[in-house]
Amino acid sequence: MQKGVTVWLTGLSGAGKTTISRLVETELSKSGFRVEVLDGDEIRQYLSKELGFLKEDRQKNIERAAYVAKLLTRNDVIVLASFISPYQKLREYCRREIGSFIEVYVKCSLEECIRRDVKHLYKKALNGEIQHFTGISDTFEEPENPDIIVQTDRETPAESASRILDYLIRRQYIIYDSQSVDGKSSL
């Protein structure tokens, strides 16, 4: 059994939001739960391709993502939303709009995010080729009271995913039936 909920992963680019979301998705899907991943890059590609990265554009992008998450959540889907979502006020909007909402701060040092930068976005931002880049030329407001903090420069992606799954179990968003192996994740 499951209850609809949006697990909103926020953090800097390269912190590990998408990687963790995909691990949680795999584990939930293997156990037969209905789950959907909303990834910042995909939403930008399909629903918000006309938007830039100014504060107003970021707000519109997140509002669109929150609306999709709200529709899925109210239909008892577990939504794993991976968005930088740098502003506290905007994350509070998502919590109010969606209702059943878990904020996960995917915390990672800027230095480590720069080191992991497979897309070379930080390099471009540091060279002035990308404007309004979160962590470099735009701010990231750390969550004030996240439900979960995972520190991806101190734990593996599997450990972070396992902590999120454990939270979902403890809060009874997912309940394993008697046919599941032991009610524990295999991560």
Rosetta constraint file for C-alpha pairs under 8 A:
AtomPair CA 1 CA 33 HARMONIC 7.69 0.50
AtomPair CA 1 CA 174 HARMONIC 5.92 0.50
AtomPair CA 1 CA 175 HARMONIC 5.13 0.50
AtomPair CA 1 CA 176 HARMONIC 6.60 0.50
AtomPair CA 1 CA 177 HARMONIC 7.17 0.50
AtomPair CA 2 CA 33 HARMONIC 6.95 0.50
AtomPair CA 2 CA 76 HARMONIC 6.84 0.50
AtomPair CA 2 CA 77 HARMONIC 7.85 0.50
AtomPair CA 2 CA 78 HARMONIC 7.90 0.50
AtomPair CA 2 CA 172 HARMONIC 7.74 0.50
AtomPair CA 2 CA 173 HARMONIC 5.38 0.50
AtomPair CA 2 CA 174 HARMONIC 4.39 0.50
AtomPair CA 2 CA 175 HARMONIC 6.15 0.50
AtomPair CA 3 CA 76 HARMONIC 5.12 0.50
AtomPair CA 3 CA 77 HARMONIC 7.06 0.50
AtomPair CA 3 CA 78 HARMONIC 7.27 0.50
AtomPair CA 3 CA 172 HARMONIC 7.83 0.50
AtomPair CA 3 CA 173 HARMONIC 4.89 0.50
AtomPair CA 3 CA 174 HARMONIC 6.51 0.50
AtomPair CA 4 CA 72 HARMONIC 7.44 0.50
AtomPair CA 4 CA 73 HARMONIC 4.38 0.50
AtomPair CA 4 CA 74 HARMONIC 5.96 0.50
AtomPair CA 4 CA 75 HARMONIC 6.44 0.50
AtomPair CA 4 CA 76 HARMONIC 3.53 0.50
AtomPair CA 4 CA 77 HARMONIC 4.64 0.50
AtomPair CA 4 CA 78 HARMONIC 5.14 0.50
AtomPair CA 4 CA 79 HARMONIC 7.63 0.50
AtomPair CA 4 CA 100 HARMONIC 7.05 0.50
AtomPair CA 4 CA 173 HARMONIC 7.17 0.50
AtomPair CA 5 CA 73 HARMONIC 5.17 0.50
AtomPair CA 5 CA 74 HARMONIC 7.91 0.50
AtomPair CA 5 CA 76 HARMONIC 7.14 0.50
AtomPair CA 5 CA 77 HARMONIC 6.72 0.50
AtomPair CA 5 CA 78 HARMONIC 5.03 0.50
AtomPair CA 5 CA 79 HARMONIC 6.15 0.50
AtomPair CA 5 CA 100 HARMONIC 4.91 0.50
AtomPair CA 5 CA 101 HARMONIC 5.72 0.50
AtomPair CA 5 CA 102 HARMONIC 7.38 0.50
AtomPair CA 5 CA 173 HARMONIC 7.18 0.50
AtomPair CA 6 CA 69 HARMONIC 6.48 0.50
AtomPair CA 6 CA 70 HARMONIC 7.76 0.50
AtomPair CA 6 CA 73 HARMONIC 6.25 0.50
AtomPair CA 6 CA 78 HARMONIC 5.96 0.50
AtomPair CA 6 CA 79 HARMONIC 4.52 0.50
AtomPair CA 6 CA 80 HARMONIC 6.01 0.50
AtomPair CA 6 CA 81 HARMONIC 6.88 0.50
AtomPair CA 6 CA 98 HARMONIC 7.46 0.50
AtomPair CA 6 CA 100 HARMONIC 6.24 0.50
AtomPair CA 6 CA 101 HARMONIC 4.84 0.50
AtomPair CA 6 CA 102 HARMONIC 6.14 0.50
AtomPair CA 7 CA 78 HARMONIC 7.49 0.50
AtomPair CA 7 CA 79 HARMONIC 5.97 0.50
AtomPair CA 7 CA 80 HARMONIC 4.94 0.50
AtomPair CA 7 CA 81 HARMONIC 6.05 0.50
AtomPair CA 7 CA 101 HARMONIC 6.03 0.50
AtomPair CA 7 CA 102 HARMONIC 4.74 0.50
AtomPair CA 7 CA 103 HARMONIC 6.09 0.50
AtomPair CA 7 CA 104 HARMONIC 6.88 0.50
AtomPair CA 8 CA 80 HARMONIC 6.19 0.50
AtomPair CA 8 CA 81 HARMONIC 4.74 0.50
AtomPair CA 8 CA 82 HARMONIC 6.24 0.50
AtomPair CA 8 CA 83 HARMONIC 7.45 0.50
AtomPair CA 8 CA 101 HARMONIC 7.11 0.50
AtomPair CA 8 CA 102 HARMONIC 5.98 0.50
AtomPair CA 8 CA 103 HARMONIC 4.94 0.50
AtomPair CA 8 CA 104 HARMONIC 5.84 0.50
AtomPair CA 9 CA 17 HARMONIC 5.89 0.50
AtomPair CA 9 CA 21 HARMONIC 7.95 0.50
AtomPair CA 9 CA 80 HARMONIC 7.36 0.50
AtomPair CA 9 CA 81 HARMONIC 5.90 0.50
AtomPair CA 9 CA 82 HARMONIC 4.88 0.50
AtomPair CA 9 CA 83 HARMONIC 6.27 0.50
AtomPair CA 9 CA 84 HARMONIC 7.76 0.50
AtomPair CA 9 CA 103 HARMONIC 6.26 0.50
AtomPair CA 9 CA 104 HARMONIC 4.71 0.50
AtomPair CA 9 CA 105 HARMONIC 5.99 0.50
AtomPair CA 9 CA 106 HARMONIC 6.33 0.50
AtomPair CA 10 CA 17 HARMONIC 6.94 0.50
AtomPair CA 10 CA 82 HARMONIC 6.40 0.50
AtomPair CA 10 CA 83 HARMONIC 5.44 0.50
AtomPair CA 10 CA 84 HARMONIC 4.97 0.50
AtomPair CA 10 CA 85 HARMONIC 5.95 0.50
AtomPair CA 10 CA 86 HARMONIC 7.47 0.50
AtomPair CA 10 CA 103 HARMONIC 7.48 0.50
AtomPair CA 10 CA 104 HARMONIC 6.24 0.50
AtomPair CA 10 CA 105 HARMONIC 5.22 0.50
AtomPair CA 10 CA 106 HARMONIC 5.81 0.50
AtomPair CA 11 CA 15 HARMONIC 6.12 0.50
AtomPair CA 11 CA 17 HARMONIC 7.06 0.50
AtomPair CA 11 CA 83 HARMONIC 7.32 0.50
AtomPair CA 11 CA 84 HARMONIC 5.03 0.50
AtomPair CA 11 CA 85 HARMONIC 7.34 0.50
AtomPair CA 11 CA 86 HARMONIC 7.30 0.50
AtomPair CA 11 CA 105 HARMONIC 6.01 0.50
AtomPair CA 11 CA 106 HARMONIC 5.00 0.50
AtomPair CA 11 CA 107 HARMONIC 6.04 0.50
AtomPair CA 11 CA 108 HARMONIC 7.59 0.50
AtomPair CA 11 CA 140 HARMONIC 7.93 0.50
AtomPair CA 11 CA 142 HARMONIC 7.98 0.50
AtomPair CA 12 CA 84 HARMONIC 5.66 0.50
AtomPair CA 12 CA 86 HARMONIC 7.88 0.50
AtomPair CA 12 CA 106 HARMONIC 7.82 0.50
AtomPair CA 12 CA 107 HARMONIC 7.70 0.50
AtomPair CA 12 CA 108 HARMONIC 7.38 0.50
AtomPair CA 12 CA 110 HARMONIC 7.54 0.50
AtomPair CA 12 CA 113 HARMONIC 7.27 0.50
AtomPair CA 12 CA 134 HARMONIC 6.90 0.50
AtomPair CA 12 CA 135 HARMONIC 6.86 0.50
AtomPair CA 12 CA 140 HARMONIC 7.37 0.50
AtomPair CA 13 CA 84 HARMONIC 6.50 0.50
AtomPair CA 13 CA 113 HARMONIC 6.71 0.50
AtomPair CA 13 CA 134 HARMONIC 7.63 0.50
AtomPair CA 14 CA 113 HARMONIC 4.83 0.50
AtomPair CA 14 CA 114 HARMONIC 7.41 0.50
AtomPair CA 14 CA 116 HARMONIC 6.22 0.50
AtomPair CA 14 CA 117 HARMONIC 6.15 0.50
AtomPair CA 15 CA 106 HARMONIC 6.24 0.50
AtomPair CA 15 CA 107 HARMONIC 6.61 0.50
AtomPair CA 15 CA 108 HARMONIC 5.36 0.50
AtomPair CA 15 CA 109 HARMONIC 8.00 0.50
AtomPair CA 15 CA 112 HARMONIC 7.96 0.50
AtomPair CA 15 CA 113 HARMONIC 5.71 0.50
AtomPair CA 15 CA 152 HARMONIC 6.57 0.50
AtomPair CA 16 CA 20 HARMONIC 6.09 0.50
AtomPair CA 16 CA 106 HARMONIC 6.94 0.50
AtomPair CA 16 CA 152 HARMONIC 6.77 0.50
AtomPair CA 16 CA 157 HARMONIC 7.30 0.50
AtomPair CA 17 CA 21 HARMONIC 6.13 0.50
AtomPair CA 17 CA 82 HARMONIC 5.51 0.50
AtomPair CA 17 CA 83 HARMONIC 7.51 0.50
AtomPair CA 17 CA 106 HARMONIC 6.33 0.50
AtomPair CA 18 CA 22 HARMONIC 6.12 0.50
AtomPair CA 18 CA 39 HARMONIC 6.80 0.50
AtomPair CA 18 CA 82 HARMONIC 5.78 0.50
AtomPair CA 19 CA 23 HARMONIC 6.42 0.50
AtomPair CA 19 CA 157 HARMONIC 6.91 0.50
AtomPair CA 20 CA 24 HARMONIC 6.24 0.50
AtomPair CA 20 CA 157 HARMONIC 5.63 0.50
AtomPair CA 20 CA 158 HARMONIC 7.24 0.50
AtomPair CA 20 CA 160 HARMONIC 6.75 0.50
AtomPair CA 20 CA 161 HARMONIC 5.41 0.50
AtomPair CA 21 CA 25 HARMONIC 5.99 0.50
AtomPair CA 21 CA 37 HARMONIC 6.95 0.50
AtomPair CA 21 CA 80 HARMONIC 5.93 0.50
AtomPair CA 21 CA 81 HARMONIC 7.60 0.50
AtomPair CA 21 CA 82 HARMONIC 7.02 0.50
AtomPair CA 21 CA 161 HARMONIC 7.33 0.50
AtomPair CA 22 CA 26 HARMONIC 6.08 0.50
AtomPair CA 22 CA 37 HARMONIC 7.50 0.50
AtomPair CA 23 CA 27 HARMONIC 6.34 0.50
AtomPair CA 23 CA 157 HARMONIC 7.82 0.50
AtomPair CA 23 CA 158 HARMONIC 7.01 0.50
AtomPair CA 23 CA 161 HARMONIC 6.20 0.50
AtomPair CA 24 CA 28 HARMONIC 6.14 0.50
AtomPair CA 24 CA 161 HARMONIC 5.49 0.50
AtomPair CA 24 CA 162 HARMONIC 7.57 0.50
AtomPair CA 24 CA 164 HARMONIC 7.61 0.50
AtomPair CA 24 CA 165 HARMONIC 6.84 0.50
AtomPair CA 25 CA 29 HARMONIC 5.93 0.50
AtomPair CA 25 CA 35 HARMONIC 6.35 0.50
AtomPair CA 25 CA 36 HARMONIC 7.31 0.50
AtomPair CA 25 CA 37 HARMONIC 7.20 0.50
AtomPair CA 25 CA 80 HARMONIC 7.55 0.50
AtomPair CA 26 CA 30 HARMONIC 6.10 0.50
AtomPair CA 27 CA 31 HARMONIC 6.52 0.50
AtomPair CA 27 CA 185 HARMONIC 6.75 0.50
AtomPair CA 27 CA 186 HARMONIC 7.36 0.50
AtomPair CA 27 CA 187 HARMONIC 7.73 0.50
AtomPair CA 28 CA 32 HARMONIC 6.47 0.50
AtomPair CA 28 CA 33 HARMONIC 5.30 0.50
AtomPair CA 28 CA 34 HARMONIC 7.49 0.50
AtomPair CA 28 CA 35 HARMONIC 6.94 0.50
AtomPair CA 29 CA 33 HARMONIC 5.28 0.50
AtomPair CA 29 CA 34 HARMONIC 6.63 0.50
AtomPair CA 29 CA 35 HARMONIC 6.70 0.50
AtomPair CA 31 CA 180 HARMONIC 7.33 0.50
AtomPair CA 33 CA 78 HARMONIC 7.87 0.50
AtomPair CA 34 CA 76 HARMONIC 7.81 0.50
AtomPair CA 34 CA 77 HARMONIC 5.34 0.50
AtomPair CA 34 CA 78 HARMONIC 6.26 0.50
AtomPair CA 35 CA 77 HARMONIC 5.50 0.50
AtomPair CA 35 CA 78 HARMONIC 4.62 0.50
AtomPair CA 35 CA 79 HARMONIC 5.80 0.50
AtomPair CA 35 CA 80 HARMONIC 7.46 0.50
AtomPair CA 36 CA 77 HARMONIC 7.02 0.50
AtomPair CA 36 CA 78 HARMONIC 6.35 0.50
AtomPair CA 36 CA 79 HARMONIC 4.97 0.50
AtomPair CA 36 CA 80 HARMONIC 6.20 0.50
AtomPair CA 37 CA 79 HARMONIC 5.84 0.50
AtomPair CA 37 CA 80 HARMONIC 4.69 0.50
AtomPair CA 37 CA 81 HARMONIC 5.89 0.50
AtomPair CA 37 CA 82 HARMONIC 7.64 0.50
AtomPair CA 38 CA 42 HARMONIC 7.28 0.50
AtomPair CA 38 CA 43 HARMONIC 6.99 0.50
AtomPair CA 38 CA 65 HARMONIC 7.44 0.50
AtomPair CA 38 CA 69 HARMONIC 7.78 0.50
AtomPair CA 38 CA 79 HARMONIC 7.06 0.50
AtomPair CA 38 CA 80 HARMONIC 6.06 0.50
AtomPair CA 38 CA 81 HARMONIC 4.62 0.50
AtomPair CA 38 CA 82 HARMONIC 6.21 0.50
AtomPair CA 39 CA 43 HARMONIC 6.18 0.50
AtomPair CA 39 CA 81 HARMONIC 5.95 0.50
AtomPair CA 39 CA 82 HARMONIC 4.89 0.50
AtomPair CA 39 CA 83 HARMONIC 6.50 0.50
AtomPair CA 40 CA 44 HARMONIC 6.12 0.50
AtomPair CA 40 CA 81 HARMONIC 7.79 0.50
AtomPair CA 40 CA 82 HARMONIC 5.86 0.50
AtomPair CA 40 CA 83 HARMONIC 4.94 0.50
AtomPair CA 40 CA 84 HARMONIC 7.49 0.50
AtomPair CA 41 CA 45 HARMONIC 6.19 0.50
AtomPair CA 42 CA 46 HARMONIC 6.12 0.50
AtomPair CA 43 CA 47 HARMONIC 5.20 0.50
AtomPair CA 43 CA 48 HARMONIC 6.14 0.50
AtomPair CA 43 CA 49 HARMONIC 7.96 0.50
AtomPair CA 43 CA 61 HARMONIC 7.77 0.50
AtomPair CA 43 CA 65 HARMONIC 7.03 0.50
AtomPair CA 44 CA 48 HARMONIC 4.49 0.50
AtomPair CA 44 CA 49 HARMONIC 5.05 0.50
AtomPair CA 44 CA 51 HARMONIC 7.66 0.50
AtomPair CA 44 CA 61 HARMONIC 7.31 0.50
AtomPair CA 45 CA 49 HARMONIC 5.08 0.50
AtomPair CA 47 CA 64 HARMONIC 7.62 0.50
AtomPair CA 48 CA 61 HARMONIC 5.98 0.50
AtomPair CA 51 CA 57 HARMONIC 5.42 0.50
AtomPair CA 51 CA 58 HARMONIC 7.67 0.50
AtomPair CA 51 CA 61 HARMONIC 7.30 0.50
AtomPair CA 52 CA 57 HARMONIC 5.61 0.50
AtomPair CA 52 CA 58 HARMONIC 7.33 0.50
AtomPair CA 53 CA 57 HARMONIC 5.63 0.50
AtomPair CA 53 CA 58 HARMONIC 5.63 0.50
AtomPair CA 53 CA 132 HARMONIC 6.28 0.50
AtomPair CA 53 CA 133 HARMONIC 7.73 0.50
AtomPair CA 54 CA 58 HARMONIC 6.17 0.50
AtomPair CA 54 CA 132 HARMONIC 6.57 0.50
AtomPair CA 55 CA 59 HARMONIC 6.17 0.50
AtomPair CA 56 CA 60 HARMONIC 6.34 0.50
AtomPair CA 57 CA 61 HARMONIC 6.16 0.50
AtomPair CA 58 CA 62 HARMONIC 6.19 0.50
AtomPair CA 58 CA 85 HARMONIC 7.66 0.50
AtomPair CA 59 CA 63 HARMONIC 6.08 0.50
AtomPair CA 59 CA 90 HARMONIC 6.82 0.50
AtomPair CA 60 CA 64 HARMONIC 6.26 0.50
AtomPair CA 61 CA 65 HARMONIC 6.36 0.50
AtomPair CA 62 CA 66 HARMONIC 5.96 0.50
AtomPair CA 62 CA 85 HARMONIC 7.04 0.50
AtomPair CA 62 CA 90 HARMONIC 7.57 0.50
AtomPair CA 62 CA 94 HARMONIC 7.97 0.50
AtomPair CA 63 CA 67 HARMONIC 6.22 0.50
AtomPair CA 63 CA 94 HARMONIC 7.41 0.50
AtomPair CA 64 CA 68 HARMONIC 6.46 0.50
AtomPair CA 65 CA 69 HARMONIC 6.15 0.50
AtomPair CA 66 CA 70 HARMONIC 5.97 0.50
AtomPair CA 66 CA 94 HARMONIC 5.72 0.50
AtomPair CA 66 CA 97 HARMONIC 7.12 0.50
AtomPair CA 66 CA 98 HARMONIC 6.59 0.50
AtomPair CA 67 CA 71 HARMONIC 6.36 0.50
AtomPair CA 67 CA 97 HARMONIC 7.65 0.50
AtomPair CA 67 CA 98 HARMONIC 7.41 0.50
AtomPair CA 68 CA 72 HARMONIC 6.37 0.50
AtomPair CA 69 CA 73 HARMONIC 5.90 0.50
AtomPair CA 69 CA 79 HARMONIC 6.31 0.50
AtomPair CA 69 CA 81 HARMONIC 7.66 0.50
AtomPair CA 69 CA 98 HARMONIC 6.85 0.50
AtomPair CA 70 CA 74 HARMONIC 6.11 0.50
AtomPair CA 70 CA 97 HARMONIC 7.09 0.50
AtomPair CA 70 CA 98 HARMONIC 4.60 0.50
AtomPair CA 70 CA 99 HARMONIC 7.66 0.50
AtomPair CA 71 CA 75 HARMONIC 6.59 0.50
AtomPair CA 72 CA 76 HARMONIC 6.73 0.50
AtomPair CA 72 CA 77 HARMONIC 5.38 0.50
AtomPair CA 72 CA 78 HARMONIC 7.57 0.50
AtomPair CA 72 CA 79 HARMONIC 6.97 0.50
AtomPair CA 73 CA 77 HARMONIC 5.05 0.50
AtomPair CA 73 CA 78 HARMONIC 6.31 0.50
AtomPair CA 73 CA 79 HARMONIC 6.58 0.50
AtomPair CA 73 CA 98 HARMONIC 7.45 0.50
AtomPair CA 73 CA 100 HARMONIC 7.24 0.50
AtomPair CA 85 CA 90 HARMONIC 7.14 0.50
AtomPair CA 85 CA 91 HARMONIC 6.78 0.50
AtomPair CA 86 CA 90 HARMONIC 7.95 0.50
AtomPair CA 86 CA 134 HARMONIC 7.15 0.50
AtomPair CA 86 CA 139 HARMONIC 6.88 0.50
AtomPair CA 86 CA 140 HARMONIC 4.49 0.50
AtomPair CA 86 CA 141 HARMONIC 5.62 0.50
AtomPair CA 86 CA 142 HARMONIC 7.62 0.50
AtomPair CA 87 CA 91 HARMONIC 6.54 0.50
AtomPair CA 87 CA 140 HARMONIC 6.42 0.50
AtomPair CA 87 CA 141 HARMONIC 5.38 0.50
AtomPair CA 88 CA 92 HARMONIC 6.20 0.50
AtomPair CA 88 CA 141 HARMONIC 5.97 0.50
AtomPair CA 88 CA 142 HARMONIC 7.30 0.50
AtomPair CA 88 CA 143 HARMONIC 6.18 0.50
AtomPair CA 88 CA 144 HARMONIC 7.55 0.50
AtomPair CA 89 CA 93 HARMONIC 6.27 0.50
AtomPair CA 90 CA 94 HARMONIC 6.40 0.50
AtomPair CA 91 CA 95 HARMONIC 6.34 0.50
AtomPair CA 92 CA 96 HARMONIC 6.30 0.50
AtomPair CA 93 CA 97 HARMONIC 5.97 0.50
AtomPair CA 94 CA 98 HARMONIC 5.80 0.50
AtomPair CA 94 CA 101 HARMONIC 7.99 0.50
AtomPair CA 95 CA 99 HARMONIC 5.68 0.50
AtomPair CA 95 CA 100 HARMONIC 7.39 0.50
AtomPair CA 95 CA 101 HARMONIC 5.56 0.50
AtomPair CA 95 CA 102 HARMONIC 7.90 0.50
AtomPair CA 102 CA 146 HARMONIC 7.75 0.50
AtomPair CA 102 CA 147 HARMONIC 5.95 0.50
AtomPair CA 102 CA 148 HARMONIC 7.81 0.50
AtomPair CA 103 CA 146 HARMONIC 5.14 0.50
AtomPair CA 103 CA 147 HARMONIC 5.26 0.50
AtomPair CA 103 CA 148 HARMONIC 6.54 0.50
AtomPair CA 104 CA 146 HARMONIC 5.86 0.50
AtomPair CA 104 CA 147 HARMONIC 6.01 0.50
AtomPair CA 104 CA 148 HARMONIC 4.75 0.50
AtomPair CA 104 CA 149 HARMONIC 5.71 0.50
AtomPair CA 104 CA 150 HARMONIC 7.25 0.50
AtomPair CA 105 CA 142 HARMONIC 7.89 0.50
AtomPair CA 105 CA 143 HARMONIC 6.70 0.50
AtomPair CA 105 CA 146 HARMONIC 6.14 0.50
AtomPair CA 105 CA 147 HARMONIC 7.98 0.50
AtomPair CA 105 CA 148 HARMONIC 6.26 0.50
AtomPair CA 105 CA 149 HARMONIC 4.76 0.50
AtomPair CA 105 CA 150 HARMONIC 6.27 0.50
AtomPair CA 106 CA 149 HARMONIC 6.15 0.50
AtomPair CA 106 CA 150 HARMONIC 5.14 0.50
AtomPair CA 106 CA 151 HARMONIC 6.12 0.50
AtomPair CA 106 CA 152 HARMONIC 6.69 0.50
AtomPair CA 107 CA 149 HARMONIC 6.73 0.50
AtomPair CA 107 CA 150 HARMONIC 5.95 0.50
AtomPair CA 107 CA 151 HARMONIC 4.75 0.50
AtomPair CA 107 CA 152 HARMONIC 6.19 0.50
AtomPair CA 107 CA 153 HARMONIC 7.71 0.50
AtomPair CA 108 CA 112 HARMONIC 6.65 0.50
AtomPair CA 108 CA 113 HARMONIC 6.71 0.50
AtomPair CA 108 CA 151 HARMONIC 5.82 0.50
AtomPair CA 108 CA 152 HARMONIC 5.51 0.50
AtomPair CA 108 CA 153 HARMONIC 5.37 0.50
AtomPair CA 109 CA 113 HARMONIC 6.34 0.50
AtomPair CA 109 CA 153 HARMONIC 7.00 0.50
AtomPair CA 110 CA 114 HARMONIC 6.12 0.50
AtomPair CA 110 CA 135 HARMONIC 7.05 0.50
AtomPair CA 111 CA 115 HARMONIC 6.23 0.50
AtomPair CA 112 CA 116 HARMONIC 6.21 0.50
AtomPair CA 112 CA 153 HARMONIC 6.87 0.50
AtomPair CA 113 CA 117 HARMONIC 6.16 0.50
AtomPair CA 114 CA 122 HARMONIC 5.94 0.50
AtomPair CA 114 CA 123 HARMONIC 7.75 0.50
AtomPair CA 117 CA 121 HARMONIC 6.67 0.50
AtomPair CA 117 CA 122 HARMONIC 6.62 0.50
AtomPair CA 120 CA 124 HARMONIC 6.39 0.50
AtomPair CA 121 CA 125 HARMONIC 6.09 0.50
AtomPair CA 121 CA 130 HARMONIC 7.68 0.50
AtomPair CA 122 CA 126 HARMONIC 5.93 0.50
AtomPair CA 122 CA 133 HARMONIC 7.95 0.50
AtomPair CA 122 CA 136 HARMONIC 7.64 0.50
AtomPair CA 123 CA 127 HARMONIC 6.17 0.50
AtomPair CA 124 CA 128 HARMONIC 6.24 0.50
AtomPair CA 124 CA 129 HARMONIC 4.96 0.50
AtomPair CA 124 CA 130 HARMONIC 5.80 0.50
AtomPair CA 125 CA 129 HARMONIC 5.47 0.50
AtomPair CA 125 CA 130 HARMONIC 4.53 0.50
AtomPair CA 125 CA 131 HARMONIC 6.51 0.50
AtomPair CA 125 CA 133 HARMONIC 6.26 0.50
AtomPair CA 125 CA 136 HARMONIC 6.73 0.50
AtomPair CA 125 CA 137 HARMONIC 7.53 0.50
AtomPair CA 126 CA 130 HARMONIC 7.94 0.50
AtomPair CA 126 CA 136 HARMONIC 6.89 0.50
AtomPair CA 131 CA 137 HARMONIC 6.56 0.50
AtomPair CA 132 CA 136 HARMONIC 7.65 0.50
AtomPair CA 132 CA 137 HARMONIC 5.08 0.50
AtomPair CA 132 CA 138 HARMONIC 4.95 0.50
AtomPair CA 133 CA 137 HARMONIC 5.22 0.50
AtomPair CA 133 CA 138 HARMONIC 5.38 0.50
AtomPair CA 134 CA 138 HARMONIC 4.58 0.50
AtomPair CA 134 CA 139 HARMONIC 5.56 0.50
AtomPair CA 134 CA 140 HARMONIC 5.98 0.50
AtomPair CA 135 CA 139 HARMONIC 5.58 0.50
AtomPair CA 135 CA 140 HARMONIC 5.91 0.50
AtomPair CA 148 CA 164 HARMONIC 7.49 0.50
AtomPair CA 150 CA 155 HARMONIC 7.75 0.50
AtomPair CA 150 CA 160 HARMONIC 5.63 0.50
AtomPair CA 150 CA 163 HARMONIC 7.88 0.50
AtomPair CA 151 CA 155 HARMONIC 6.12 0.50
AtomPair CA 151 CA 160 HARMONIC 7.56 0.50
AtomPair CA 152 CA 156 HARMONIC 6.35 0.50
AtomPair CA 152 CA 157 HARMONIC 6.74 0.50
AtomPair CA 152 CA 160 HARMONIC 7.19 0.50
AtomPair CA 155 CA 159 HARMONIC 6.07 0.50
AtomPair CA 155 CA 160 HARMONIC 6.66 0.50
AtomPair CA 156 CA 160 HARMONIC 6.38 0.50
AtomPair CA 157 CA 161 HARMONIC 6.10 0.50
AtomPair CA 158 CA 162 HARMONIC 6.01 0.50
AtomPair CA 158 CA 187 HARMONIC 5.74 0.50
AtomPair CA 159 CA 163 HARMONIC 6.28 0.50
AtomPair CA 159 CA 187 HARMONIC 7.43 0.50
AtomPair CA 160 CA 164 HARMONIC 6.54 0.50
AtomPair CA 161 CA 165 HARMONIC 6.27 0.50
AtomPair CA 161 CA 187 HARMONIC 7.70 0.50
AtomPair CA 162 CA 166 HARMONIC 6.06 0.50
AtomPair CA 162 CA 185 HARMONIC 6.74 0.50
AtomPair CA 162 CA 187 HARMONIC 6.25 0.50
AtomPair CA 163 CA 167 HARMONIC 6.24 0.50
AtomPair CA 164 CA 168 HARMONIC 6.35 0.50
AtomPair CA 165 CA 169 HARMONIC 6.30 0.50
AtomPair CA 165 CA 185 HARMONIC 7.18 0.50
AtomPair CA 166 CA 170 HARMONIC 6.09 0.50
AtomPair CA 167 CA 171 HARMONIC 6.04 0.50
AtomPair CA 168 CA 172 HARMONIC 5.98 0.50
AtomPair CA 168 CA 173 HARMONIC 5.13 0.50
AtomPair CA 168 CA 174 HARMONIC 5.94 0.50
AtomPair CA 169 CA 173 HARMONIC 6.10 0.50
AtomPair CA 169 CA 174 HARMONIC 5.32 0.50
AtomPair CA 169 CA 175 HARMONIC 6.37 0.50
AtomPair CA 175 CA 183 HARMONIC 7.86 0.50
AtomPair CA 176 CA 180 HARMONIC 6.06 0.50
AtomPair CA 176 CA 183 HARMONIC 5.44 0.50
AtomPair CA 177 CA 183 HARMONIC 7.92 0.50
